[in-house]
């Protein structure tokens, strides 16, 4: 039996991987810089937003979600929506203490 894959292959240029790596490094530096500044209750929020951006970059480029079928994107978005709801509820609790 031969397996027939109806998938197209994609080749991501090396330059794209370097740009994403550079963006991840810059975002990491920004995250560390945020810990040195006093933003009050917004320190945690800023760090979580930056972590979300970094996670999105990893998902789309290094885990190839950008080139995969749309159903996988929908599933990831559903999981992220539930995660966002939990984070929002957690932040409301954190801000009201």
N, CA, C and O atoms as a GROMACS GRO file, in nm:
protein
  388
    1UNK      N    1   0.082  -0.118   0.000
    1UNK     CA    2   0.000   0.000   0.000
    1UNK      C    3   0.087   0.125   0.000
    1UNK      O    4   0.186   0.133   0.073
    2UNK      N    5   0.050   0.216  -0.079
    2UNK     CA    6   0.124   0.341  -0.080
    2UNK      C    7   0.037   0.450  -0.016
    2UNK      O    8  -0.083   0.458  -0.039
    3UNK      N    9   0.102   0.529   0.063
    3UNK     CA   10   0.030   0.639   0.126
    3UNK      C   11   0.032   0.758   0.033
    3UNK      O   12   0.135   0.794  -0.025
    4UNK      N   13  -0.084   0.818   0.020
    4UNK     CA   14  -0.095   0.935  -0.066
    4UNK      C   15  -0.123   1.056   0.022
    4UNK      O   16  -0.228   1.068   0.083
    5UNK      N   17  -0.028   1.144   0.026
    5UNK     CA   18  -0.043   1.265   0.105
    5UNK      C   19  -0.082   1.379   0.012
    5UNK      O   20  -0.016   1.405  -0.088
    6UNK      N   21  -0.189   1.445   0.047
    6UNK     CA   22  -0.237   1.557  -0.033
    6UNK      C   23  -0.190   1.688   0.029
    6UNK      O   24  -0.263   1.788   0.029
    7UNK      N   25  -0.070   1.688   0.079
    7UNK     CA   26  -0.016   1.807   0.142
    7UNK      C   27   0.088   1.870   0.051
    7UNK      O   28   0.165   1.801  -0.015
    8UNK      N   29   0.088   1.999   0.048
    8UNK     CA   30   0.194   2.068  -0.026
    8UNK      C   31   0.307   2.099   0.071
    8UNK      O   32   0.284   2.125   0.189
    9UNK      N   33   0.424   2.096   0.021
    9UNK     CA   34   0.538   2.127   0.106
    9UNK      C   35   0.566   2.276   0.100
    9UNK      O   36   0.535   2.344   0.002
   10UNK      N   37   0.624   2.325   0.203
   10UNK     CA   38   0.663   2.465   0.207
   10UNK      C   39   0.807   2.474   0.256
   10UNK      O   40   0.853   2.392   0.336
   11UNK      N   41   0.873   2.571   0.208
   11UNK     CA   42   1.011   2.594   0.249
   11UNK      C   43   1.018   2.737   0.301
   11UNK      O   44   0.995   2.833   0.228
   12UNK      N   45   1.050   2.747   0.428
   12UNK     CA   46   1.063   2.878   0.488
   12UNK      C   47   1.207   2.923   0.472
   12UNK      O   48   1.299   2.850   0.508
   13UNK      N   49   1.227   3.042   0.419
   13UNK     CA   50   1.365   3.090   0.402
   13UNK      C   51   1.438   3.103   0.536
   13UNK      O   52   1.378   3.132   0.639
   14UNK      N   53   1.566   3.082   0.531
   14UNK     CA   54   1.651   3.093   0.650
   14UNK      C   55   1.642   3.233   0.708
   14UNK      O   56   1.647   3.250   0.830
   15UNK      N   57   1.629   3.334   0.622
   15UNK     CA   58   1.619   3.472   0.666
   15UNK      C   59   1.496   3.492   0.756
   15UNK      O   60   1.502   3.567   0.854
   16UNK      N   61   1.386   3.424   0.723
   16UNK     CA   62   1.265   3.435   0.804
   16UNK      C   63   1.288   3.378   0.944
   16UNK      O   64   1.246   3.438   1.043
   17UNK      N   65   1.356   3.264   0.950
   17UNK     CA   66   1.386   3.206   1.082
   17UNK      C   67   1.476   3.298   1.163
   17UNK      O   68   1.458   3.310   1.284
   18UNK      N   69   1.571   3.361   1.099
   18UNK     CA   70   1.658   3.455   1.170
   18UNK      C   71   1.581   3.577   1.219
   18UNK      O   72   1.606   3.627   1.329
   19UNK      N   73   1.488   3.627   1.138
   19UNK     CA   74   1.407   3.741   1.180
   19UNK      C   75   1.319   3.706   1.299
   19UNK      O   76   1.306   3.785   1.393
   20UNK      N   77   1.259   3.589   1.296
   20UNK     CA   78   1.176   3.545   1.408
   20UNK      C   79   1.261   3.525   1.533
   20UNK      O   80   1.221   3.563   1.643
   21UNK      N   81   1.378   3.466   1.516
   21UNK     CA   82   1.470   3.450   1.629
   21UNK      C   83   1.507   3.586   1.687
   21UNK      O   84   1.508   3.603   1.809
   22UNK      N   85   1.538   3.682   1.601
   22UNK     CA   86   1.571   3.817   1.647
   22UNK      C   87   1.455   3.880   1.722
   22UNK      O   88   1.475   3.945   1.825
   23UNK      N   89   1.333   3.862   1.671
   23UNK     CA   90   1.216   3.916   1.738
   23UNK      C   91   1.197   3.852   1.876
   23UNK      O   92   1.164   3.920   1.973
   24UNK      N   93   1.220   3.721   1.884
   24UNK     CA   94   1.207   3.653   2.013
   24UNK      C   95   1.312   3.702   2.113
   24UNK      O   96   1.283   3.718   2.232
   25UNK      N   97   1.432   3.727   2.065
   25UNK     CA   98   1.538   3.778   2.153
   25UNK      C   99   1.504   3.919   2.201
   25UNK      O  100   1.520   3.950   2.319
   26UNK      N  101   1.458   4.004   2.109
   26UNK     CA  102   1.421   4.141   2.147
   26UNK      C  103   1.306   4.139   2.248
   26UNK      O  104   1.309   4.214   2.346
   27UNK      N  105   1.206   4.055   2.225
   27UNK     CA  106   1.094   4.047   2.319
   27UNK      C  107   1.139   3.994   2.456
   27UNK      O  108   1.085   4.034   2.558
   28UNK      N  109   1.236   3.905   2.457
   28UNK     CA  110   1.289   3.856   2.584
   28UNK      C  111   1.361   3.968   2.658
   28UNK      O  112   1.347   3.982   2.779
   29UNK      N  113   1.438   4.048   2.585
   29UNK     CA  114   1.507   4.162   2.646
   29UNK      C  115   1.405   4.262   2.702
   29UNK      O  116   1.425   4.316   2.810
   30UNK      N  117   1.298   4.286   2.628
   30UNK     CA  118   1.193   4.377   2.675
   30UNK      C  119   1.127   4.322   2.801
   30UNK      O  120   1.097   4.396   2.894
   31UNK      N  121   1.105   4.191   2.804
   31UNK     CA  122   1.046   4.129   2.923
   31UNK      C  123   1.136   4.148   3.045
   31UNK      O  124   1.087   4.179   3.153
   32UNK      N  125   1.266   4.130   3.027
   32UNK     CA  126   1.359   4.150   3.139
   32UNK      C  127   1.362   4.296   3.179
   32UNK      O  128   1.368   4.328   3.298
   33UNK      N  129   1.358   4.387   3.082
   33UNK     CA  130   1.358   4.530   3.112
   33UNK      C  131   1.233   4.571   3.189
   33UNK      O  132   1.239   4.660   3.274
   34UNK      N  133   1.122   4.506   3.161
   34UNK     CA  134   0.998   4.538   3.233
   34UNK      C  135   1.011   4.503   3.381
   34UNK      O  136   0.952   4.570   3.466
   35UNK      N  137   1.086   4.398   3.412
   35UNK     CA  138   1.101   4.361   3.553
   35UNK      C  139   1.181   4.466   3.630
   35UNK      O  140   1.170   4.473   3.753
   36UNK      N  141   1.260   4.546   3.562
   36UNK     CA  142   1.339   4.650   3.628
   36UNK      C  143   1.263   4.781   3.644
   36UNK      O  144   1.305   4.868   3.719
   37UNK      N  145   1.152   4.794   3.574
   37UNK     CA  146   1.074   4.917   3.584
   37UNK      C  147   0.953   4.890   3.673
   37UNK      O  148   0.908   4.776   3.688
   38UNK      N  149   0.902   4.995   3.731
   38UNK     CA  150   0.786   4.982   3.819
   38UNK      C  151   0.662   5.030   3.744
   38UNK      O  152   0.635   5.149   3.735
   39UNK      N  153   0.587   4.935   3.693
   39UNK     CA  154   0.462   4.967   3.626
   39UNK      C  155   0.342   4.939   3.715
   39UNK      O  156   0.227   4.944   3.670
   40UNK      N  157   0.368   4.911   3.839
   40UNK     CA  158   0.259   4.880   3.932
   40UNK      C  159   0.196   4.746   3.899
   40UNK      O  160   0.266   4.646   3.879
   41UNK      N  161   0.064   4.745   3.894
   41UNK     CA  162  -0.005   4.619   3.866
   41UNK      C  163   0.007   4.579   3.719
   41UNK      O  164  -0.031   4.468   3.682
   42UNK      N  165   0.059   4.668   3.636
   42UNK     CA  166   0.069   4.640   3.492
   42UNK      C  167   0.194   4.560   3.456
   42UNK      O  168   0.207   4.518   3.341
   43UNK      N  169   0.286   4.539   3.551
   43UNK     CA  170   0.405   4.458   3.522
   43UNK      C  171   0.367   4.318   3.476
   43UNK      O  172   0.417   4.269   3.375
   44UNK      N  173   0.278   4.256   3.549
   44UNK     CA  174   0.236   4.120   3.515
   44UNK      C  175   0.162   4.118   3.382
   44UNK      O  176   0.183   4.028   3.301
   45UNK      N  177   0.076   4.216   3.361
   45UNK     CA  178   0.001   4.222   3.235
   45UNK      C  179   0.094   4.239   3.116
   45UNK      O  180   0.079   4.170   3.015
   46UNK      N  181   0.189   4.330   3.127
   46UNK     CA  182   0.284   4.353   3.017
   46UNK      C  183   0.366   4.228   2.989
   46UNK      O  184   0.388   4.192   2.873
   47UNK      N  185   0.412   4.161   3.095
   47UNK     CA  186   0.491   4.040   3.077
   47UNK      C  187   0.408   3.930   3.009
   47UNK      O  188   0.458   3.857   2.924
   48UNK      N  189   0.281   3.919   3.046
   48UNK     CA  190   0.194   3.817   2.986
   48UNK      C  191   0.164   3.848   2.840
   48UNK      O  192   0.155   3.757   2.758
   49UNK      N  193   0.147   3.975   2.806
   49UNK     CA  194   0.122   4.013   2.666
   49UNK      C  195   0.244   3.980   2.581
   49UNK      O  196   0.232   3.926   2.472
   50UNK      N  197   0.362   4.012   2.632
   50UNK     CA  198   0.484   3.981   2.558
   50UNK      C  199   0.502   3.831   2.545
   50UNK      O  200   0.542   3.782   2.440
   51UNK      N  201   0.472   3.756   2.651
   51UNK     CA  202   0.481   3.610   2.644
   51UNK      C  203   0.383   3.555   2.540
   51UNK      O  204   0.414   3.460   2.469
   52UNK      N  205   0.266   3.615   2.532
   52UNK     CA  206   0.168   3.574   2.430
   52UNK      C  207   0.219   3.599   2.289
   52UNK      O  208   0.201   3.516   2.200
   53UNK      N  209   0.282   3.714   2.269
   53UNK     CA  210   0.340   3.744   2.138
   53UNK      C  211   0.450   3.644   2.102
   53UNK      O  212   0.456   3.597   1.988
   54UNK      N  213   0.534   3.613   2.198
   54UNK     CA  214   0.640   3.517   2.172
   54UNK      C  215   0.582   3.378   2.141
   54UNK      O  216   0.630   3.309   2.051
   55UNK      N  217   0.482   3.340   2.215
   55UNK     CA  218   0.417   3.212   2.189
   55UNK      C  219   0.353   3.206   2.052
   55UNK      O  220   0.358   3.103   1.985
   56UNK      N  221   0.293   3.317   2.010
   56UNK     CA  222   0.232   3.323   1.877
   56UNK      C  223   0.337   3.308   1.768
   56UNK      O  224   0.315   3.236   1.671
   57UNK      N  225   0.448   3.374   1.783
   57UNK     CA  226   0.556   3.361   1.685
   57UNK      C  227   0.605   3.217   1.676
   57UNK      O  228   0.628   3.165   1.566
   58UNK      N  229   0.622   3.154   1.791
   58UNK     CA  230   0.668   3.014   1.791
   58UNK      C  231   0.564   2.924   1.726
   58UNK      O  232   0.598   2.839   1.644
   59UNK      N  233   0.437   2.944   1.761
   59UNK     CA  234   0.331   2.861   1.701
   59UNK      C  235   0.326   2.875   1.550
   59UNK      O  236   0.321   2.775   1.478
   60UNK      N  237   0.328   2.997   1.501
   60UNK     CA  238   0.309   3.019   1.358
   60UNK      C  239   0.430   2.980   1.275
   60UNK      O  240   0.414   2.926   1.165
   61UNK      N  241   0.550   3.008   1.323
   61UNK     CA  242   0.666   2.986   1.239
   61UNK      C  243   0.743   2.859   1.270
   61UNK      O  244   0.776   2.782   1.180
   62UNK      N  245   0.773   2.835   1.398
   62UNK     CA  246   0.854   2.718   1.429
   62UNK      C  247   0.771   2.590   1.437
   62UNK      O  248   0.824   2.481   1.417
   63UNK      N  249   0.641   2.603   1.467
   63UNK     CA  250   0.554   2.486   1.469
   63UNK      C  251   0.470   2.478   1.341
   63UNK      O  252   0.382   2.392   1.330
   64UNK      N  253   0.497   2.565   1.246
   64UNK     CA  254   0.440   2.564   1.111
   64UNK      C  255   0.289   2.576   1.108
   64UNK      O  256   0.226   2.527   1.013
   65UNK      N  257   0.228   2.639   1.206
   65UNK     CA  258   0.084   2.658   1.205
   65UNK      C  259   0.041   2.751   1.092
   65UNK      O  260  -0.070   2.741   1.041
   66UNK      N  261   0.129   2.839   1.053
   66UNK     CA  262   0.099   2.932   0.945
   66UNK      C  263   0.075   2.858   0.813
   66UNK      O  264  -0.001   2.905   0.729
   67UNK      N  265   0.139   2.744   0.796
   67UNK     CA  266   0.130   2.672   0.670
   67UNK      C  267   0.039   2.549   0.678
   67UNK      O  268   0.025   2.476   0.580
   68UNK      N  269  -0.022   2.526   0.794
   68UNK     CA  270  -0.103   2.406   0.814
   68UNK      C  271  -0.247   2.431   0.774
   68UNK      O  272  -0.284   2.540   0.732
   69UNK      N  273  -0.329   2.328   0.788
   69UNK     CA  274  -0.470   2.338   0.753
   69UNK      C  275  -0.542   2.433   0.849
   69UNK      O  276  -0.500   2.451   0.963
   70UNK      N  277  -0.649   2.495   0.800
   70UNK     CA  278  -0.720   2.596   0.879
   70UNK      C  279  -0.787   2.537   1.002
   70UNK      O  280  -0.806   2.609   1.100
   71UNK      N  281  -0.823   2.409   1.001
   71UNK     CA  282  -0.888   2.350   1.117
   71UNK      C  283  -0.796   2.353   1.238
   71UNK      O  284  -0.843   2.367   1.351
   72UNK      N  285  -0.667   2.340   1.216
   72UNK     CA  286  -0.572   2.347   1.328
   72UNK      C  287  -0.566   2.487   1.386
   72UNK      O  288  -0.553   2.504   1.507
   73UNK      N  289  -0.577   2.587   1.300
   73UNK     CA  290  -0.580   2.725   1.349
   73UNK      C  291  -0.704   2.749   1.434
   73UNK      O  292  -0.697   2.814   1.538
   74UNK      N  293  -0.817   2.695   1.389
   74UNK     CA  294  -0.942   2.711   1.464
   74UNK      C  295  -0.929   2.645   1.601
   74UNK      O  296  -0.971   2.703   1.702
   75UNK      N  297  -0.872   2.526   1.604
   75UNK     CA  298  -0.856   2.457   1.733
   75UNK      C  299  -0.763   2.534   1.826
   75UNK      O  300  -0.791   2.546   1.945
   76UNK      N  301  -0.655   2.586   1.773
   76UNK     CA  302  -0.562   2.664   1.855
   76UNK      C  303  -0.631   2.791   1.905
   76UNK      O  304  -0.613   2.830   2.021
   77UNK      N  305  -0.709   2.856   1.819
   77UNK     CA  306  -0.780   2.977   1.862
   77UNK      C  307  -0.882   2.947   1.971
   77UNK      O  308  -0.899   3.028   2.063
   78UNK      N  309  -0.949   2.833   1.963
   78UNK     CA  310  -1.044   2.796   2.069
   78UNK      C  311  -0.972   2.774   2.202
   78UNK      O  312  -1.019   2.819   2.307
   79UNK      N  313  -0.861   2.705   2.197
   79UNK     CA  314  -0.783   2.683   2.320
   79UNK      C  315  -0.734   2.816   2.375
   79UNK      O  316  -0.739   2.839   2.496
   80UNK      N  317  -0.686   2.904   2.288
   80UNK     CA  318  -0.638   3.034   2.334
   80UNK      C  319  -0.750   3.120   2.390
   80UNK      O  320  -0.728   3.196   2.484
   81UNK      N  321  -0.871   3.108   2.334
   81UNK     CA  322  -0.986   3.183   2.386
   81UNK      C  323  -1.020   3.138   2.528
   81UNK      O  324  -1.047   3.221   2.615
   82UNK      N  325  -1.018   3.008   2.552
   82UNK     CA  326  -1.043   2.957   2.687
   82UNK      C  327  -0.932   3.003   2.781
   82UNK      O  328  -0.959   3.045   2.894
   83UNK      N  329  -0.809   2.995   2.735
   83UNK     CA  330  -0.695   3.039   2.815
   83UNK      C  331  -0.706   3.189   2.848
   83UNK      O  332  -0.681   3.230   2.961
   84UNK      N  333  -0.745   3.269   2.749
   84UNK     CA  334  -0.761   3.413   2.770
   84UNK      C  335  -0.871   3.440   2.872
   84UNK      O  336  -0.856   3.529   2.957
   85UNK      N  337  -0.980   3.365   2.866
   85UNK     CA  338  -1.088   3.384   2.963
   85UNK      C  339  -1.039   3.354   3.105
   85UNK      O  340  -1.074   3.426   3.199
   86UNK      N  341  -0.961   3.249   3.121
   86UNK     CA  342  -0.906   3.216   3.253
   86UNK      C  343  -0.810   3.325   3.300
   86UNK      O  344  -0.812   3.364   3.416
   87UNK      N  345  -0.727   3.375   3.208
   87UNK     CA  346  -0.634   3.483   3.246
   87UNK      C  347  -0.709   3.609   3.287
   87UNK      O  348  -0.672   3.674   3.385
   88UNK      N  349  -0.812   3.644   3.213
   88UNK     CA  350  -0.889   3.766   3.245
   88UNK      C  351  -0.953   3.753   3.382
   88UNK      O  352  -0.950   3.847   3.462
   89UNK      N  353  -1.010   3.637   3.410
   89UNK     CA  354  -1.069   3.616   3.543
   89UNK      C  355  -0.963   3.622   3.652
   89UNK      O  356  -0.988   3.675   3.760
   90UNK      N  357  -0.846   3.569   3.623
   90UNK     CA  358  -0.737   3.573   3.721
   90UNK      C  359  -0.692   3.717   3.745
   90UNK      O  360  -0.666   3.755   3.859
   91UNK      N  361  -0.682   3.797   3.638
   91UNK     CA  362  -0.639   3.936   3.654
   91UNK      C  363  -0.743   4.018   3.730
   91UNK      O  364  -0.708   4.106   3.808
   92UNK      N  365  -0.871   3.990   3.707
   92UNK     CA  366  -0.973   4.061   3.785
   92UNK      C  367  -0.959   4.030   3.934
   92UNK      O  368  -0.973   4.119   4.017
   93UNK      N  369  -0.930   3.906   3.965
   93UNK     CA  370  -0.907   3.869   4.105
   93UNK      C  371  -0.782   3.937   4.159
   93UNK      O  372  -0.781   3.987   4.271
   94UNK      N  373  -0.676   3.937   4.078
   94UNK     CA  374  -0.548   3.997   4.119
   94UNK      C  375  -0.562   4.148   4.143
   94UNK      O  376  -0.508   4.202   4.239
   95UNK      N  377  -0.636   4.216   4.054
   95UNK     CA  378  -0.649   4.362   4.065
   95UNK      C  379  -0.742   4.403   4.178
   95UNK      O  380  -0.734   4.516   4.225
   96UNK      N  381  -0.829   4.316   4.222
   96UNK     CA  382  -0.926   4.352   4.326
   96UNK      C  383  -0.887   4.302   4.464
   96UNK      O  384  -0.972   4.295   4.552
   97UNK      N  385  -0.764   4.270   4.484
   97UNK     CA  386  -0.719   4.227   4.618
   97UNK      C  387  -0.678   4.345   4.700
   97UNK      O  388  -0.638   4.329   4.815
   0.00000   0.00000   0.00000
